[in-house]
Amino acid sequence: MPKRVCFYVGLPKTGTTTIQQYLRKQDDNLRSVGFLYPGPREHQALDAHYNHPVMFNAMMGKMKTPAAGLDVEGCREVVAQALGKFHESDLTDLVWSYEAMALSVHNWDVDYLTGILAGAEARIVFFARYTDDWIESLVKQNVWARAGPRAEKLYVRPLRPVVASAPAEEGAASRSARSTLGVGVKIIEALQIMRSILPSAEIVVRSYDENRAAGTVVSGALAAMGVPLETFPGADEDAGVRNATKAEAYSMLLYHLEIAKAGMDVVRDISSATQTRDRKGLEFEPLKGRCFRFLSDENVFEARAYYERLREDYPDLPPQPPYVSRPAERSLPRDEGLALLEWLRPDISDATFDKACAVYPLI
């Protein structure tokens, strides 16, 4: 039986983390149906316990993210070990996954990938999402990430603007990630590049929105990888829900503070306070029921056009639901921002409060 290597090239905010965590927990069950999802037992010799950055760095040919102290050659050695064991075994399918794979495709080391895929079929699994909803979620993720564990690394560069402040230079479409909205173009480009560099690979594009509505995000990913679902009848229930939606007003508050360069410690302190209030079930009454959104109607139309371009290449993707404009505020005025900070004050330090109030922009 031919061997097959599957790359699950996830995007942020499309269930990738939930799917990866589920796969890690199902190591023995996956092996029982012929699937290898490399984990600690493949990396024990090199003390490398996280397989996803290992493959990501190997296919980039660069150290894009820390991998248990390994350099690029160390990462490639781990990958070679896993591939060697895979080819020697009775297993039929090997799955590699990392959230940043898709949008980094222009940096894939084609010669390296061609070499490691020799003697095996290749499959690429990709979850697409309605682009306007995805970009709105991506903006929020970028905001909250700067208050999370990776904050120090992220603060090296400024927060990516929602939209470009000026038209992109001619011929610079592939660099449109200068804005979050421009990342919509990169999805289309990414799939086109994958097709050009791995022309024999089977590319399976699934709808995240369709699977989410049906409650089948995890089982849908397994099916796309070729995993027999009868072995995992409760996959979606067992995987559970990750990354609960953050309150829109809190996202807008942190966004304005980050744009105003309030500083990492200030943003972290306030982020922690908002989560404390959420855990207590408390809500700032003056903003209750208010709708905030980062994208304008014009931005939404542009994002929806990107999705339609994607459907030209993958017509099995579901059509977008009709767009109905809803009243939404695209900023949190200074007086209301300061009122929200005052409400959070019992859970933040005086220094944080003073700094946040001092830099909060006049809106």
MIMIFI-588443 format. One record per residue (C-alpha): residue number from 1; residue in one letter; x, y, z. Coordinates in pm, 1 decimal, always signed. Layout:
! MIMIFI-588443
NODE num residuo        u        v        w
NODE NUM       a        X        Y        Z
...
//
This chain:
! MIMIFI-588443
NODE num residuo        u        v        w
NODE   1       m     +0.0     +0.0     +0.0
NODE   2       p   +142.2   +344.3    -90.5
NODE   3       k   +256.2   +575.0   +185.9
NODE   4       r   +100.7   +920.0   +216.4
NODE   5       v   +222.1  +1236.0   +390.2
NODE   6       c    -45.6  +1488.2   +484.8
NODE   7       f    +22.5  +1852.4   +570.4
NODE   8       y   -261.1  +2008.8   +767.4
NODE   9       v   -173.6  +2371.6   +693.1
NODE  10       g   -387.4  +2554.4   +943.1
NODE  11       l   -486.0  +2917.8   +965.4
NODE  12       p   -535.1  +3108.6  +1290.6
NODE  13       k   -897.9  +3117.1  +1409.6
NODE  14       t  -1006.4  +2808.4  +1215.3
NODE  15       g   -991.5  +2550.3  +1492.9
NODE  16       t   -629.3  +2451.4  +1431.3
NODE  17       t   -524.2  +2444.9  +1797.4
NODE  18       t   -826.1  +2238.0  +1900.0
NODE  19       i   -762.6  +1989.5  +1618.9
NODE  20       q   -391.3  +1958.0  +1699.7
NODE  21       q   -459.6  +1902.0  +2069.7
NODE  22       y   -708.7  +1629.6  +1984.9
NODE  23       l   -465.4  +1455.7  +1748.9
NODE  24       r   -193.4  +1458.6  +2014.6
NODE  25       k   -426.1  +1285.8  +2262.0
NODE  26       q   -523.4  +1018.9  +2009.2
NODE  27       d   -174.0   +886.6  +1937.4
NODE  28       d   -249.5   +518.1  +2002.2
NODE  29       n   -590.4   +525.3  +1832.4
NODE  30       l   -445.2   +692.6  +1523.9
NODE  31       r   -170.9   +431.2  +1498.9
NODE  32       s   -433.0   +157.0  +1520.0
NODE  33       v   -581.4   +278.3  +1189.2
NODE  34       g   -246.2   +336.0  +1017.8
NODE  35       f   -187.9   +704.3  +1099.7
NODE  36       l   +123.8   +853.6  +1256.4
NODE  37       y    +98.6  +1197.7  +1413.5
NODE  38       p   +457.3  +1245.7  +1537.8
NODE  39       g   +480.3  +1316.7  +1907.2
NODE  40       p   +715.5  +1283.6  +2204.2
NODE  41       r   +803.8   +919.0  +2141.6
NODE  42       e   +955.3  +1011.1  +1799.5
NODE  43       h  +1159.3  +1296.4  +1947.0
NODE  44       q  +1274.6  +1153.1  +2277.5
NODE  45       a  +1631.0  +1096.6  +2158.5
NODE  46       l  +1676.4  +1467.6  +2091.6
NODE  47       d  +1469.0  +1592.3  +2387.7
NODE  48       a  +1235.6  +1759.5  +2138.2
NODE  49       h   +884.2  +1731.5  +2271.9
NODE  50       y   +689.1  +1952.8  +2033.2
NODE  51       n   +665.2  +1817.2  +1682.2
NODE  52       h   +486.1  +2108.5  +1514.0
NODE  53       p   +766.0  +2371.4  +1529.2
NODE  54       v  +1014.5  +2098.8  +1435.9
NODE  55       m   +852.9  +2030.6  +1097.4
NODE  56       f   +774.1  +2398.7  +1043.5
NODE  57       n  +1137.4  +2501.3  +1090.4
NODE  58       a  +1255.1  +2208.1   +879.2
NODE  59       m  +1034.8  +2296.6   +582.9
NODE  60       m  +1127.8  +2665.7   +611.2
NODE  61       g  +1499.1  +2597.5   +634.4
NODE  62       k  +1504.1  +2870.4   +899.7
NODE  63       m  +1448.3  +2892.1  +1273.5
NODE  64       k  +1108.0  +3060.3  +1261.4
NODE  65       t  +1001.8  +2952.6  +1610.8
NODE  66       p  +1175.8  +2790.0  +1911.7
NODE  67       a  +1185.7  +2408.5  +1898.1
NODE  68       a  +1317.2  +2269.8  +2227.1
NODE  69       g  +1662.0  +2420.2  +2168.1
NODE  70       l  +1715.6  +2261.0  +1826.7
NODE  71       d  +1863.8  +2442.9  +1529.3
NODE  72       v  +1743.2  +2386.9  +1171.4
NODE  73       e  +1963.8  +2081.6  +1119.9
NODE  74       g  +1843.0  +1938.7  +1448.9
NODE  75       c  +1483.3  +1989.4  +1340.2
NODE  76       r  +1553.2  +1818.4  +1010.1
NODE  77       e  +1718.9  +1528.8  +1190.8
NODE  78       v  +1404.2  +1480.7  +1399.3
NODE  79       v  +1190.1  +1490.0  +1084.8
NODE  80       a  +1420.7  +1238.6   +915.6
NODE  81       q  +1391.8  +1005.4  +1215.2
NODE  82       a  +1011.7  +1024.2  +1210.0
NODE  83       l   +999.6   +968.6   +833.6
NODE  84       g  +1241.9   +677.6   +858.2
NODE  85       k  +1031.5   +502.6  +1121.1
NODE  86       f   +719.0   +575.5   +918.6
NODE  87       h   +856.7   +415.7   +601.6
NODE  88       e   +982.1   +112.7   +797.2
NODE  89       s   +646.9    +62.0   +970.1
NODE  90       d   +313.3    -78.4   +857.8
NODE  91       l   +157.5   +267.0   +897.4
NODE  92       t    +15.3   +422.2   +581.5
NODE  93       d    -33.2   +791.2   +665.4
NODE  94       l   +188.1  +1052.3   +830.3
NODE  95       v    +36.0  +1385.9   +937.0
NODE  96       w   +231.4  +1706.6   +999.9
NODE  97       s    +64.1  +2025.3  +1113.9
NODE  98       y   +146.2  +2379.3  +1222.0
NODE  99       e    -76.9  +2685.3  +1225.6
NODE 100       a   +164.0  +2911.5  +1035.8
NODE 101       m   +234.3  +2673.6   +746.2
NODE 102       a    -19.2  +2813.4   +499.5
NODE 103       l    +68.1  +3182.2   +520.3
NODE 104       s   +441.7  +3102.0   +512.7
NODE 105       v   +425.6  +2897.9   +192.7
NODE 106       h   +640.8  +3147.2     +0.1
NODE 107       n   +927.5  +3045.4   +232.8
NODE 108       w   +889.8  +2669.0   +194.3
NODE 109       d  +1216.7  +2497.9    +96.5
NODE 110       v  +1092.6  +2324.3   -218.0
NODE 111       d  +1403.2  +2109.5   -271.9
NODE 112       y  +1386.8  +1986.1    +87.5
NODE 113       l  +1015.4  +1903.9    +65.4
NODE 114       t  +1057.4  +1727.7   -267.0
NODE 115       g  +1332.0  +1517.1   -111.9
NODE 116       i  +1144.0  +1410.1   +200.7
NODE 117       l   +828.9  +1334.4     +0.7
NODE 118       a  +1009.4  +1099.0   -238.8
NODE 119       g   +831.7   +765.1   -248.9
NODE 120       a   +513.4   +896.0    -89.7
NODE 121       e   +192.9  +1061.6   -201.8
NODE 122       a   +126.4  +1410.6    -68.6
NODE 123       r   -196.8  +1562.5    +57.2
NODE 124       i   -252.5  +1919.4   +176.7
NODE 125       v   -554.0  +1992.9   +397.8
NODE 126       f   -669.8  +2352.4   +433.3
NODE 127       f   -968.3  +2505.1   +614.2
NODE 128       a  -1110.6  +2817.8   +448.1
NODE 129       r  -1332.7  +3062.7   +635.1
NODE 130       y  -1561.8  +3344.3   +522.5
NODE 131       t  -1292.5  +3607.2   +484.1
NODE 132       d  -1471.5  +3901.1   +647.8
NODE 133       d  -1547.6  +3702.3   +965.0
NODE 134       w  -1198.5  +3555.5   +963.2
NODE 135       i  -1023.5  +3892.0   +937.2
NODE 136       e  -1240.5  +4042.9  +1212.2
NODE 137       s  -1141.9  +3748.7  +1435.3
NODE 138       l   -778.9  +3779.9  +1329.7
NODE 139       v   -764.9  +4145.9  +1433.4
NODE 140       k   -894.3  +4051.2  +1777.9
NODE 141       q   -646.3  +3766.2  +1805.8
NODE 142       n   -358.1  +3998.8  +1717.6
NODE 143       v   -474.9  +4240.8  +1986.7
NODE 144       w   -505.3  +3979.4  +2260.9
NODE 145       a   -184.6  +3800.6  +2162.0
NODE 146       r    +12.0  +4110.0  +2263.5
NODE 147       a   -111.4  +4055.0  +2618.0
NODE 148       g    -29.6  +3682.8  +2615.0
NODE 149       p   +274.5  +3456.0  +2654.9
NODE 150       r   +431.0  +3567.8  +2323.4
NODE 151       a   +395.6  +3938.8  +2401.6
NODE 152       e   +768.6  +4011.5  +2432.6
NODE 153       k   +835.7  +3872.6  +2086.3
NODE 154       l   +536.3  +4051.0  +1933.3
NODE 155       y   +623.6  +4391.0  +2081.4
NODE 156       v   +941.0  +4397.4  +1873.0
NODE 157       r   +721.9  +4527.9  +1589.5
NODE 158       p   +413.1  +4751.2  +1592.2
NODE 159       l    +60.1  +4614.4  +1585.2
NODE 160       r    -42.0  +4537.4  +1229.0
NODE 161       p   -297.9  +4799.0  +1110.8
NODE 162       v   -645.3  +4676.0  +1020.5
NODE 163       v   -626.2  +4837.2   +675.8
NODE 164       a   -334.0  +4979.2   +480.0
NODE 165       s   -282.9  +5350.9   +528.7
NODE 166       a   -179.3  +5394.1   +164.7
NODE 167       p   -217.9  +5190.0   -155.0
NODE 168       a    +31.4  +4907.8   -185.3
NODE 169       e   +321.2  +4963.0   -420.1
NODE 170       e   +274.3  +4832.7   -770.9
NODE 171       g   +376.4  +4469.8   -785.8
NODE 172       a   +367.9  +4434.7   -408.3
NODE 173       a    +43.7  +4238.3   -379.1
NODE 174       s   +224.6  +3946.2   -219.1
NODE 175       r   +343.0  +4182.4    +55.0
NODE 176       s     -8.9  +4301.7   +132.4
NODE 177       a    +22.3  +4161.1   +483.9
NODE 178       r   +120.3  +4515.5   +582.3
NODE 179       s   -244.9  +4525.3   +691.8
NODE 180       t   -467.0  +4257.4   +841.5
NODE 181       l   -725.2  +4305.6   +566.9
NODE 182       g   -453.5  +4238.4   +310.1
NODE 183       v   -393.1  +3893.4   +455.4
NODE 184       g   -709.7  +3790.2   +269.2
NODE 185       v   -511.3  +3807.7    -54.1
NODE 186       k   -239.4  +3587.2    +94.4
NODE 187       i   -482.8  +3298.0   +138.0
NODE 188       i   -550.7  +3291.3   -235.7
NODE 189       e   -180.4  +3324.1   -314.6
NODE 190       a    -86.8  +3053.7    -63.4
NODE 191       l   -302.2  +2788.6   -227.3
NODE 192       q   -179.8  +2886.9   -572.6
NODE 193       i   +183.0  +2858.4   -459.0
NODE 194       m   +118.3  +2518.2   -300.1
NODE 195       r    -23.5  +2395.7   -629.1
NODE 196       s   +277.4  +2524.8   -824.1
NODE 197       i   +550.4  +2383.8   -598.3
NODE 198       l   +379.1  +2049.0   -527.6
NODE 199       p   +181.2  +1989.9   -848.9
NODE 200       s   +118.0  +1622.1   -775.4
NODE 201       a    -19.0  +1685.6   -425.9
NODE 202       e   -389.0  +1643.3   -356.1
NODE 203       i   -520.6  +1969.5   -208.7
NODE 204       v   -833.1  +1930.0     +5.0
NODE 205       v  -1004.9  +2258.6    +92.4
NODE 206       r  -1283.8  +2241.5   +350.7
NODE 207       s  -1515.7  +2509.9   +484.2
NODE 208       y  -1454.7  +2600.0   +847.6
NODE 209       d  -1788.1  +2784.6   +860.8
NODE 210       e  -1982.3  +2485.9   +728.8
NODE 211       n  -1812.1  +2247.8   +970.7
NODE 212       r  -1853.2  +2483.5  +1265.5
NODE 213       a  -2226.2  +2523.5  +1196.4
NODE 214       a  -2262.1  +2145.2  +1191.4
NODE 215       g  -2044.4  +2099.5  +1501.1
NODE 216       t  -1794.6  +1893.5  +1301.5
NODE 217       v  -1474.9  +2100.0  +1298.4
NODE 218       v  -1257.8  +1819.1  +1437.7
NODE 219       s  -1427.5  +1527.9  +1260.6
NODE 220       g  -1428.3  +1732.2   +938.3
NODE 221       a  -1052.5  +1776.8   +965.9
NODE 222       l  -1003.8  +1406.2  +1034.2
NODE 223       a  -1212.8  +1317.0   +729.0
NODE 224       a  -1010.8  +1556.3   +512.4
NODE 225       m   -692.0  +1384.9   +628.1
NODE 226       g   -838.9  +1046.7   +535.8
NODE 227       v   -884.5   +920.4   +892.7
NODE 228       p  -1168.5   +663.1   +920.4
NODE 229       l  -1426.4   +842.2  +1134.5
NODE 230       e  -1587.3   +525.1  +1269.4
NODE 231       t  -1282.3   +488.3  +1494.5
NODE 232       f  -1342.4   +834.5  +1644.3
NODE 233       p  -1722.1   +859.3  +1685.5
NODE 234       g  -1713.7  +1130.1  +1953.3
NODE 235       a  -1426.6  +1338.7  +1817.7
NODE 236       d  -1601.2  +1676.5  +1827.4
NODE 237       e  -1748.1  +1626.9  +2173.7
NODE 238       d  -1419.7  +1491.7  +2312.1
NODE 239       a  -1218.2  +1780.3  +2167.4
NODE 240       g  -1435.5  +2043.7  +2333.4
NODE 241       v  -1420.7  +2418.8  +2271.4
NODE 242       r  -1106.6  +2632.7  +2283.7
NODE 243       n  -1040.5  +3007.4  +2279.4
NODE 244       a  -1371.3  +3150.6  +2395.8
NODE 245       t  -1478.4  +3470.7  +2220.3
NODE 246       k  -1353.7  +3787.4  +2388.8
NODE 247       a  -1587.3  +4079.9  +2462.8
NODE 248       e  -1587.2  +4332.9  +2177.9
NODE 249       a  -1553.3  +4634.0  +2410.5
NODE 250       y  -1246.8  +4484.2  +2579.9
NODE 251       s  -1089.1  +4411.7  +2241.7
NODE 252       m  -1145.1  +4770.9  +2133.6
NODE 253       l  -1004.1  +4905.3  +2462.5
NODE 254       l   -683.7  +4702.1  +2428.0
NODE 255       y   -654.6  +4792.2  +2058.8
NODE 256       h   -658.4  +5166.2  +2131.8
NODE 257       l   -403.1  +5123.5  +2411.8
NODE 258       e   -171.0  +4919.6  +2189.5
NODE 259       i   -195.5  +5169.1  +1904.2
NODE 260       a   -116.7  +5443.9  +2158.1
NODE 261       k   +193.2  +5244.7  +2268.6
NODE 262       a    +76.8  +5208.8  +2628.2
NODE 263       g   +337.8  +4937.7  +2679.4
NODE 264       m   +336.6  +4562.4  +2724.8
NODE 265       d   +301.7  +4564.3  +3104.3
NODE 266       v     +4.4  +4801.4  +3091.7
NODE 267       v   -175.5  +4596.0  +2828.7
NODE 268       r   -106.1  +4271.3  +3014.3
NODE 269       d   -234.8  +4414.0  +3342.9
NODE 270       i   -556.5  +4539.5  +3185.6
NODE 271       s   -607.5  +4219.1  +2988.4
NODE 272       s   -576.3  +4019.4  +3309.9
NODE 273       a   -830.6  +4248.5  +3477.3
NODE 274       t  -1086.2  +4196.5  +3199.5
NODE 275       q  -1049.2  +3820.2  +3232.0
NODE 276       t  -1094.4  +3845.1  +3608.5
NODE 277       r  -1420.3  +4033.4  +3555.4
NODE 278       d  -1534.5  +3774.5  +3301.1
NODE 279       r  -1470.3  +3490.4  +3544.9
NODE 280       k  -1679.0  +3671.9  +3804.6
NODE 281       g  -1960.8  +3717.8  +3554.0
NODE 282       l  -1935.6  +4097.0  +3576.4
NODE 283       e  -2015.2  +4328.2  +3285.4
NODE 284       f  -1973.8  +4703.5  +3244.5
NODE 285       e  -2338.4  +4808.6  +3222.7
NODE 286       p  -2294.9  +5132.9  +3018.7
NODE 287       l  -2149.5  +4929.3  +2728.6
NODE 288       k  -2379.8  +4629.0  +2761.5
NODE 289       g  -2541.7  +4541.6  +2429.7
NODE 290       r  -2319.0  +4778.5  +2230.3
NODE 291       c  -2170.9  +4634.7  +1911.1
NODE 292       f  -1809.1  +4709.7  +1816.1
NODE 293       r  -1637.6  +4605.3  +1493.7
NODE 294       f  -1296.9  +4671.3  +1339.0
NODE 295       l  -1399.5  +4637.5   +973.0
NODE 296       s  -1611.5  +4895.9   +794.0
NODE 297       d  -1876.9  +4794.0   +541.5
NODE 298       e  -1628.4  +4882.4   +267.5
NODE 299       n  -1367.0  +4654.9   +426.3
NODE 300       v  -1623.5  +4375.1   +452.8
NODE 301       f  -1707.5  +4399.9    +82.4
NODE 302       e  -1336.5  +4379.8     -3.8
NODE 303       a  -1290.6  +4074.3   +218.5
NODE 304       r  -1596.1  +3903.9    +69.8
NODE 305       a  -1450.3  +3957.4   -277.3
NODE 306       y  -1137.5  +3766.8   -168.9
NODE 307       y  -1354.4  +3470.5    -68.4
NODE 308       e  -1532.1  +3473.5   -404.1
NODE 309       r  -1193.6  +3461.8   -577.4
NODE 310       l  -1110.3  +3158.1   -366.0
NODE 311       r  -1435.9  +2991.0   -471.6
NODE 312       e  -1337.5  +3032.8   -836.3
NODE 313       d  -1058.2  +2781.5   -773.3
NODE 314       y  -1254.4  +2572.1   -520.9
NODE 315       p  -1622.1  +2583.9   -624.7
NODE 316       d  -1722.8  +2325.0   -364.1
NODE 317       l  -1679.5  +2589.2    -94.2
NODE 318       p  -2021.7  +2711.9    +21.0
NODE 319       p  -2145.1  +3052.2    -99.1
NODE 320       q  -2131.5  +3334.3   +149.1
NODE 321       p  -2456.4  +3424.7   +323.1
NODE 322       p  -2601.8  +3758.9   +208.3
NODE 323       y  -2434.4  +4048.5   +383.2
NODE 324       v  -2660.4  +4256.2   +604.7
NODE 325       s  -2497.8  +4568.7   +740.5
NODE 326       r  -2548.5  +4604.5  +1115.0
NODE 327       p  -2493.3  +4914.4  +1324.2
NODE 328       a  -2152.2  +4885.5  +1483.7
NODE 329       e  -1903.5  +5125.2  +1637.2
NODE 330       r  -1545.6  +5113.4  +1513.1
NODE 331       s  -1388.4  +5287.3  +1811.1
NODE 332       l  -1431.5  +5333.7  +2185.0
NODE 333       p  -1432.4  +5709.5  +2257.5
NODE 334       r  -1190.0  +5840.1  +2517.8
NODE 335       d  -1454.4  +5925.8  +2778.3
NODE 336       e  -1601.2  +5575.8  +2760.0
NODE 337       g  -1257.8  +5416.2  +2750.2
NODE 338       l  -1159.3  +5599.3  +3068.9
NODE 339       a  -1489.9  +5502.2  +3231.2
NODE 340       l  -1419.9  +5137.7  +3149.0
NODE 341       l  -1069.0  +5169.9  +3294.4
NODE 342       e  -1216.7  +5321.6  +3610.7
NODE 343       w  -1450.7  +5024.2  +3640.0
NODE 344       l  -1153.5  +4786.1  +3601.5
NODE 345       r   -945.1  +4983.9  +3852.3
NODE 346       p   -992.8  +4745.3  +4149.2
NODE 347       d   -811.0  +4479.2  +3945.7
NODE 348       i   -526.1  +4691.9  +3803.6
NODE 349       s   -242.3  +4881.3  +3966.7
NODE 350       d   -244.3  +5258.3  +4011.3
NODE 351       a    +56.1  +5286.1  +3779.3
NODE 352       t   -125.0  +5091.9  +3507.0
NODE 353       f   -437.2  +5302.6  +3545.2
NODE 354       d   -244.3  +5631.1  +3530.1
NODE 355       k    -40.6  +5525.6  +3224.7
NODE 356       a   -346.8  +5394.7  +3038.7
NODE 357       c   -544.5  +5712.2  +3103.8
NODE 358       a   -251.4  +5929.6  +2999.2
NODE 359       v   -201.9  +5764.6  +2659.5
NODE 360       y   -561.4  +5676.4  +2569.2
NODE 361       p   -623.2  +5855.0  +2237.8
NODE 362       l   -864.9  +6139.4  +2180.4
NODE 363       i  -1140.0  +5975.6  +1977.7
//
